[in-house]
C-alpha cells in the first residue's frame, strides 16, 4: 500500500525494480517510510479529534440555544422573565358574553376576589375615513334609449371586455337598436355565459337588501353579487394587425383568420381605413399578402400607393405616400353605445391601487374633484405637518400608501378597504394624545378619496374602566391603550359596555390556582435537568484511550459498520472534564441558590432542592406539596425570585466587572440564567472582540465564528503541517527509489562483467 495520497500519485509511474538484485523494492521503500508515515498519521488523528470536538461543542451550543429560546426569549410564551407566568390565579366570569367586552388577567401581585365592572370604554385612534365608495356606480345610458348607431359586428361595436376578480372575458352582444328590457336580458345572458349566473347583475337600482331592479328611463348599472367582488370594464380589440403581420404561414403551420382577427386599421398619411379580409386558412405569406392587398384596395377605394408583399415569408407593406403608413388593431367598442365612459380607464366598482393616477382619473367616479395635470408634485398633501409630494403620471395609490406608511415620524397609517372601497388614515397610537391633521395642498386627492377634512385636528379617545372590588369605593381607571395593568390585574378592553337597568355589571372572579404555575415551574425544572444531564454526560464521559481515530490504511481493511462502531468509541470522552462546560454547570447551580434581593424566598424554601443522589450531579427535585403551598401564599415573592431584573443591562455588564456584579446581585434566577447562557453562546462581541465562550472555542454554523474559532485555527494549522509533511515524504520516497535504481544499475553492470569474465575463462570452448 502507498504511504499517502501524493505517493500514490507518484507510484502510478512505471517503476521496474529488483530486476538485477531480485529485491522487492516497493516493499522495502514502504517499510523504510513506515516511521515517517506514522508521524503523518498522528497529525491527521489530532486533526480528526479537533473536528469531532467541534461537533461536540456545537451540540452543547445547540442545546443551550434551544433552552434559551424557550425560556428567555421575550417573544416566547414560556418566558421565565415574565411575571405573568407566575400568576397563581385563574379568572372566571358570571356571563359567557363578558369576555366580548373585557378580559381580566390576574398577575402575581393580584388579590383573589370578585370584581364588578360597570363601565368600559374602548380607546380609539385619531382617524379620518372616506364617507363612501370612492369610485361611485358604473352606469351607462338610460334603459329604452334608442341608439344613434345600432349594435352590430359591422359597426365594430358589439364587444366589450368585462373583468371580474382579475379574470377578463370578452362579452359579445347580439345586434340591436334599442336598450329595451329584452335587450338587457340578452346582455345579462351573455355575461352569465361568460362568468356564471348571479355573479354580475345588470339593473338600474339596488336597495338596502341587495335586490336589483330595472326601470325604464334610468341609467343601466353593473352590480356584483358580493361586496368583496371587484370588476372593471374595458375595450375589446380585433387582433388582425398583430396576427396578420407577425405570422409566417406555411403548409404545416397555416394562419387561420376568423371573426376575432380579420380586421385591422390601416393609416395612410392622415387617413384611416378599416380593412376586412376574408376568413379562411392561409398557407403562405404570398397568398395572405394578396388577400390583404385586395381588401386594402377595397377599403380605401383604390391602390392608394400601398403595396403588400409576402416575399420575406411574412406580410410586409410599403407606400410612396409622403405621410407613410401604419397598421394597428381595431377597437371593437360596445362601451360607447352602451354609455360606459372609459375614456380614462380603468372604470369599475373598486379603485385600482396599481394604476397611475393621471391615466385613471375616471376610476374616481363622475364629478370627482381630483385635479391633476401630470406635472411634478401635482399631488401634494400633508399629514401631521409632514408634506408628501407626488407626480400623478408616475404614481399609483399603492405608491402613495407605501410612502405614508413607511414614514414613522407622522405617527399615522393609510389603508384601503377592498370590501367598502374606502380609505382610512389613522394614528398609530390610541388615546386623546393621538392627533391627526390633514391638509390638501394640490391635486385634491383627499377630496377625491372622499375624506372630509375638518378645520381642527381630530384626536383619539382614551380607554376607561370602572371597577368595584379593588378598593372600598369604585375605581375608574383611564389609560391611552386598551390593554393595561392596575393593582396586579391586567384589563384588555375589547368593546364599550355600560351597566344599568336590566344590564348587570360584568362579574370577574379571581381565585387562587397554583396548579397552572406549578406545572409551568415543573416543566422548567424538567427542561433544566435535561440540559444539565446533556452537559454532564459530556463532562463525565469515559475516555477510550485504546481507540484512536483510524488511519486511511486501517479504514481500508474494515467494513463501514466496523468503522462506525470504532469511531463511536473513539469519540467518547472528547470533552471529559472540559473547563468551559464545567464552568457553565457551576454558574447555573450557583445562580439557583444565591440570594435574590427583595424576593423574601429561596428555591429551597419553596420546595425546590438539589437531589441527594450523587449520581444526579446537581439535578433539581420538587416537593409538590411545599411548592403548591408557597404558590398559594407567597406567589408574588416567587415571581420576584425568578423575574427580578437589574437596572444594569446585559451589554453594559459584559465589559465591566463592577456592573456585572451589580447586575447579578439585583437579578432573579431568570436573568442570571439568561446572562450565563449568553456568555456561552453570544454572537455579539465584547470590548475585546470576544464572542460567547463556546463560539470562541468551536464557533457556530452560519455565524462568522464558524471560521474564526480556536479549534478551526488548530485544524487549519494541522492542514499546513500535513501538506508540508506530504511534501517531505514525497521527496524522501523519490530519493529512496533513486538510490535503489542506482544500485540496480550497478548490479546490472557487475552481472554483465561477470558474464563476460566467465566467457573469457572457458565459456568459449
N, C-alpha and C positions, 0 to 999 in steps of 0.2 A: 504494500500500500504506500502511496506517495505521502510525504510528510505534511504538505499543506497545499492550498489552492494554487499558489504560484508554481510550486514544484510540480504539481500535476500538469500544469500547462507546459512546463519545460520537458517533462517526460514524454510528451506527445511527439517530440522529435526522435528520429531513429537513432538508437544507441546500440551499436554492435559491440558487446563487451564479452570478455572471457574467451575469445577465440584462440588466443595463444596460450593464456595461462590456465584456462579451464575454470577460472573463478567465477562465482555468481556476483558480478559487480553490483547489480541493483540491490541485492540483499545486504551486501557489505556496506554500501552507502547508507542504506536505511538504518542499519544498526549503529553506524557511526553518528548519524544525525538524530538518533532517538533522544539523546540527552538534551539537545537543543530544542527538539520538538516538545519535550516535556515542559521546558521553560515557557514556550509559547502557549501551551495548553493551560498552564497555571494562570497566565494573564487573561485568557479567554474565560476561564472559570470565574475569576474575580469580576470580570465584566458582567457575566451572566448573573452572578449573585446581586450585583447592583441593579440590574434590570428587574430581578424578582423583588428586591427590596422596594424599588419604585412602585411596583404594583401593590405591594402590601401596604405601604404608607398611604397610597391613594385610596385604597379600600377603606382605611380608617377615616380619611378625609371625607369620603362619600357618606359614611355613616354619621359623622358629625354634622355634615351639611344637611342631611335629611332630618336629623333631630332638631337642628336649629330652625329649619324652615317650618317645622310642625309646631314648635313651642315658643319661638322667639321672634318670628316674623310678624310685624304689626298687622299684616293682612290676613293672618291665619285665624280661624275661628277658635283655635286652641291656644292662642297667645297667652303665655304664662304671666306676662306683664299686665294683662288686663284685669282690673278688679271685678269686672262683670262675671268673669269665670269663677269667682269665689263667692258669688252671692248665693247664700244658702236659703233662698226663698223661692216660692212659686206664687203666681198670681192667678186668681180665678175671678169670673165676672158673674153677676146675678142674671144678666141677659146676654144671650148669644150675639145680639147685634151691637153690643157695647164696643167691640173692637173695630167696628166700622167707623167710629168717631175718634177713639183714642186707645192706645195700649199703655199699660203701666208695667215697667220692669223694675224689680227691686234689686238694688245693688248691695254690696257687702255691708254698708253702713245704714241700711234701711231698718225700719222697725215693723214688726208684724202688726196687723190691724186691718180694719175696714175703712176704705177711703171713699167718700162720696164726691162725685164730680157733677156740679150743677151747670157748668158753662165751659164750652171750648170754642175758641176762635182760631181758625187756621191762618197762619202767616201767609202773606202773598207778596209776590214781586211787583215792582212797578212795571206796567205793561200797556202797550197800545196795539190794537189789532184791526184788521180790515173789517169794515162794517158789513161786508157781504162778499160774494164771489167776485173776484177781480176781473173775470172775463165777461160776465153777463151772458145772456142767452145767445145762441146761434140761430138766426132766423132768416128766412127768405121772403119771397113775395107773398101777397095775400092769396089764400085759397080761393079758387074760382076766378082768379085774374087771368085774362087772355094774354097769351104771349105775343110779343111783336114778331117773334120767329117761332116756328114750330120746332119741337124737339125731334131730331132725326139724325141718322148717321150721315146723310147727305150734307147736313148743315154743320157737321163735326161738333155737335153739342149734346150728345146723348150719353156721355160717360163722365163720371167724376170719381175721385178716389176718396174712400172713407177709411179711416184708421181707428181701430178700437183696441185699446190696451196694447199699443205698439204693433198690432197686426194690421197690415194695409190690404184692402181689396178694391178692385175696380167695380163700380156699380154701373151696369149698362141698362139704360131706360128704354122703354118702348116709344115708338113715335107717338106724338100727341101735340095738341094745340091749345089745351086749356088745363089749368091746375084745378080740376073739379075733384070731388071726394073720391070718384072712381080712380082717377089718376094717382091720387095719394095712396090708395090701396095697392096699385100696381108698383109704385115706388117702394112701399113697405115690403111687398113680396120679394122684390129684387134684393133688398137689404137683408131680409130674413134668409134668403137662399145663400147669401154670402157669409153671414155670421151666425145664423141660427135664430129661431124665433124668440122674441121677447127681450133681446139684448139692447137693440137700438130701436126706439119707437118714434114715429113721426106724429105730430099733432100741433095744436095751436096753444094749448094751456095745460098746466099740471097743477092740481090742487094740493093742499097740505097732506092729504092721504096718499099722494103719489099717483092718483088717477089722471090719465092723459085723455084729453078730448080734442076734437077737431071742429072748428066753427068757420062757416063761410065769412069771408071778408077780413079774416085775421091772418097775421103772418104765419107761415109754416115754420115750425121749430123742430129741432132734433133733440131728443132726450135719451138718457141712458137708464137702464133698469136699476142700477145701483149708484149711490153717490161716490163710490170708490172707483167707478169706471171712468176711463179717460178716452175722449175721442177728438178727432180733428178731421177737417175736410180739405181736399186739395184738388189740383188739376190732373187729368189723365192725358196721356200722350200716345199718338200713333208713332211707333218706333221705326218707321220706314227709313229715315235718314241714317240711323245707326246701323240697321241691318243691311240695307242695300249697298252702302258704300264701305262696309267693312268685310263683307263676305267674300270668300274665294270659292265660288261654287264649282263642283266637279261632278262627274258621274257617280262617284262613291259618296260624295258629301254635297248634295244639292242644297239650294236655298228655297225654302217654302215661303211663299207670300200669301198671307191671309188678311183678315179684316183688321188685325191689330198692327200690321207693319206694311200696309200697301200704299201709304201716303207719306208725303213729306213736303216741306215748304221750300220752294226754290226762289231765291232772291237774286235778281239780276239788276245791277245798278241800284236804283231806289225802288224798283218794282218787285212785289212779292206775289207768288202764284202757288196755288195748291196743286200738286201733281199727284195723280192717282194712277197706279199701274195695275195691270191685270193680275188677278190672283192666279196662283199656279206654282209649279215646281220648275226651277231654273237650274240647269246642269252645267252651265258655262257662263263666264263673265261676259262673253260676247253676246249671247242671247239675251242676258239680263240688260246689258247696255242698250241693245237695240230696242227693247221694250220701253226702257226709261226714256230713250230719245223720242220715241213716238208719243209717249204720254206727256212729256215736257212740251213738245211742239203743239200738242192739242191744248194744253193748259194755257200757253202763252199766245196761241193763235199764230204760230209760225216757228221757224227755226230760231229766230231772235239771237243769232250768232253764238249759240251754245252747242257744244259737241260733247257727247258721252261716248266713252270707249272702254272696251274690256281687254285691251291688248296686254295689260300688265297682269292679268289674272284677277283683277278687281275692277269694279266700275269706277272710272275717274271722269272728270269733266274739265272743260276749258271754255273760255269765252273771249271774244275780242271787244266786248263792251268795256269802255273805259272805267266803269264803276265796279267791274269784277263780278263774281258770282259766289254764292254760298248756299249750302243746304242745311236744314235743321228739322228736328222732329216737329210734327204738327200737334198743337194743343187740341184735345177733344174735350171741350169745357162745357159741361152742363150747368156749372155754377152760375154763369152769367144770366141764363134764362130762368134759373130757379131763384135768383135773387140773393144768393150767398156771395157776399163781397169778400173775396180772398185776395184782393189786390195787394194787401200787406199781410202775408202769411206769417205764422200759421193761424188758423181760425178753428177754435174748438172750445170745449167746455172747461178745460183746465189750462193753466198757464204753462207754457213750455219754458222750463227753467234753463235749458241749454241754448235756446235761440238768442241770437244777438238782438238787443232791444230795438235798434234802429230798423232792422229788417223785419220786425214783427210787431209793429205798433198796433196792428189790428187785433192782436190777441188780448189787448186790454179792454176791448169792447167799444161799442159805438159811443161817441161823445167823451172818450177818455181825455182827461186834462194833460196827458203826457205830451211834452213839448220838447222834442229833440231834433237836432239838425245834423248829427253825425260828426260834429266838431269835437275837439279835445275839451274834456271837462264840461260837456253839455249836460251831464247829470251831476249835481252836487247837492249834498245834504250833510247835516251834522247830527251826531248823537252824543249827548252829554259833553258838548263843547268840542268834540273831535270832528274835523271835516273829512268827508270821503268824496273823492272826485273820480269820475269815470267817463270814458268815451263810449257813447251808445253803439257805435259801429263795431267796436271790438269787445264789448262787454255783454254778458248774459246775466240773468238774475242769479244764477248759481255763482258766478264770479263775485257779484256784489255781496251775497250772503257769506261766502268764504272770507272775503276781506273784513267784513264786520265781525264775524265770529272769531277770526284769528287775532283781533285786537283786544287784548285783555285790559287795556287801560280804560276802556269806556264802560266796563262792568255791565255789558249788555250782549244779548244774542238776538239773531234774526232767524226765524224759522218759517217754513211753508207747510201748511196742512193740505195734503192732497185731497182728502175727503171733502172738506168745505171750500177748497180752492181759495184759501185766505192766508195772509201773512201776519206774523206776530213778532213784535220787538219787545223784549222784556229784560229787566235787570237780572244779572246772575244771582244776586243775593235777594233775600226776602227782608221784610221789616220796614218800618217807617223811614229808616235812614237810606233805603234804596230809592233812587230817583231816576227819572227818565225824561230828558229834554231833547226834543227832536225839532229840526228846522229844515224845510225845503228851500234850497237856495236857487237852484236852476234845474230845469227839466220837469219839475212837478212829479217826480217819481212817487213820493209818499202819497200824494193825492191820487195818482193813478192806481196805487195799491189800496185805495180806499181807507187809508189811515188818517183819521181826523186828528189834527194836532191842536191841542188846547193852548191857550195863551201861557199858562203856567205849567211847570214841570209836574208830571204825575209821580206819585210815590206809592210804595208798597204799604202793607199793614203788618203789625206785629201779631205774633201768636199770643193767645191768652188762655188761661185755665183757672177756674175757681174750684178749690178742693176743701172739703171738710175732713178732719181727722189728722191733719199734720200738726195742728195746734188746737187750742181751746176754741178759737174763732176760725171761721172760713178764711182761707188764704187765697188771694188772687195773684197769680204769677204771670208776668208779661216778659216775653223774650222775642228777639227778632227771627228765631228759627223755629221750625215745627217740632224739633226734637231737642230736648234739654233735660238736665238733671237738677233736681231740687231735693234736699234733705234725704239723699240716698235713693230717691225714686226717679227713674227716667221716664218722662212722658213723651209719647210720639203722637202728635195730633194729626189726624187724617181728615177730619171734616168738622164743620161747625155744629154745635149742639147746645140746646137750651132746655133746661128742665122747667117744669111748671104746669099747672093744670093737671091733665091726665098723664103728662110725661114725667116719669120717675127719674131721679138722678141716676147717673151711672155708678154702680157699686163695684169696686175692685177690692178684693180681699187678699191681703198678703199674709202668707203663713210660712213658718219655718219649715224648710225642706232640705235637710242636709244630704239627702241621697244623691242629688244631682252633683253637688260639689265633691262629695265623697268619691263618686265614680270618676269625676274628672281628675282628682288628685291621684287616685289609684291607677288610672291609665297612665298618667305621667310617670309615676313611680315604676310601673312595669316597663315603660319605654326606657327610662333611665337605667334600670337593671339590665335590660338587653344591651344597651350601649356599653355599660361597664363590663359586661360579660365578653363582648367582642374585643374590647381593648385589652382586658386581662388575658384573654386567650392568646393574643399576640405576644404580650409581655412574658407569659409563663410557658409558652410553647416549647416542647422538648427539642433540643438541637441534636440532629443525627449526623455526627461528625464523620461517620463512615460512608456517607452518601454525598459526595461532591458532585457538582454539575458534570454531566457526561461530555466526553470529548467527541469530536466528529467521528473518529475511528471507532469509539465504543458504540456510538449510536448505530453504526452500520451493521453491527453484529446483533442488534436487539430488535424485537418487534415494537410496533407503536404502543401496544398495551404495556409491554415491559418498560419502555421509556417513560410512559405516563406515570406508572407506579413508582419508578425510581425517582422521578423529579418531584413527586408528591412528598417523598421522604426528604429529598434534598432541600426543599423549600421550607421545611419545618424549622421553627426557631430563628428565622431571619431577624425578627425584632425582639428577641429574647432580652429582657431587662433594658429595653430601649429607654433612654433618658427622656426623650420628648413625650412618649406615651405615658411613661410613669409620672411625669410632671403633670400632665393633663388630668390623670386619675386623682392624684394627690390634691390638686387645686379644686377639683369638683367636690371631693369629700370635705375639704376644709370649708368650702363655701356653704355646705349644708349645715354646718354646726357652729360657725362663727356667729356671734350675736348680731341681730339686726336692730338698729336703733329705732325706738318708738314702737316696736311690734308688741312687746309685752309677752310674747310666747316664743318657744323654740320648737324645732321639729320633735324632739323627744317629749316635750310637754304635751303635744297634741297627738302622740301615739305613733310617730314615725321614727324608727331607730335602725341602727346598723345590725345586721344579722350576727348572732353569736357564733354561728358556724364559720370556722376559719376558712373553709373551702369556698365560701360565698364571696370572699375577698371584697368586703365593703358594700355588698348589695343591701338595699333597704327593705325593711319589713314593716307592715302596718298593723296596728291594733285597731280593728274595725270599731269596736265599742268606744274606745277612747277618742278616736278621731271624730266620730259622729257626735259625741258629746261636746267636743270642742267646737265643732261646726255649729251646733245649736246655740251654744252660749258665748262663743268668742269668735264669730265669723269675721268681724271687722279686723280683729288682731291677726287672724290667719291670713286675711287678704294683705295686710301690711307686711307680714313675714315674707310673702312671696313677691309682692308688687311694688314695695317701696322703691323710689327712684332718687337718684342723686341730681343735684344742680349742676354737677360737672358732667359734660358729655364724654362719650367714649373716645372720640377723636381728640379731645383736649387732653385726656388722661394718658393716651398711649405714648406721648412724648414727654411726660412729666411725672416722675415717680411720686412727688408730693400730692399732686392732683389725683393720681391713680389710687393712692392710699385713701384719700378723702372719699373718692367715688365708691370704693369697695366698702368703706365703713358705713356710708349712707344708703347703700343699695340693699334691696331684698334679694332673695335667692334667685329669682328670675334674671335680674340684671347682672348678678355675679356670674351665673351660668353663661349668659349671653356673651359677656366680656371674655370669659375663659375660652369659649369656643371660637370667638372671633380672633383672639390672639393666636389660635392654632391655624385657622383656615382663611384669615383675612386676605382679600385680593388687593386691597389698597396698601400703601406703604407708609411707614412712619418717617420721622425726620432723617433716619439713617438709610432710608431707601429699602427697608426690610418689610417683607410681607409676613403673613402668618408663619409660625414655626414649621408647620408641616409643608407649606408651599415652598419655603426656603430650602427644606431638605429634599423634597421629591416632586414639587410642582403639582399643577392641576391641569387636566386636559382642557383646552380651549382658552387658557389664560397664558399671559406672557411667561409666567413662571415655569411653563411646561418645558422650556428650553434654556432656563437660566438658573435652575436649582443646583444644589451641591452634587447630588447623585448624577445628574446629567453631565456636569463638568467632569466628574470622575470617569463616566462612561466614554466621553469624548477623548479623555487622556489615554484611556486603555486602547481606544481605536488607533491613536497615534503610535502607541507602543507596539501594537500588533502589526501595523503597517511597516514600521521600522524593522521589527524582528523578522517579518516575512522577507524583507529585502536582504537582510544579512543571511538568512537561511538559504535563500536562492543563490547568493554569491558563494557561500561555503559549499553548497551542493555541487555547483558548477565546477568549483576548484577541485573537489574530490574526483569527479568524473574525468576532469582533465588529467589529474595525476594517474588515475587508472589507465587512461588512454595512452599516456606516455609509457607506462610500464608494459602495456600490451605491445606497443610498437617496439620497445627494446627487446622484449622476449621473442617477438617475431623475428627480429634481426639475428638474435642469438640462435634461434632454431634453424634459421636459414644457413648461418655459418656452420653450425654443427652438421647439417646435412651435407654441406659442401666438403667438409673435412672427412666425413665418413666416405664420401665418394672417392676422395683422394687416397685414402688409406685402404682401399680394397674394394670399394664399391664398383670399380670399372672393369673387373676381370671377366 
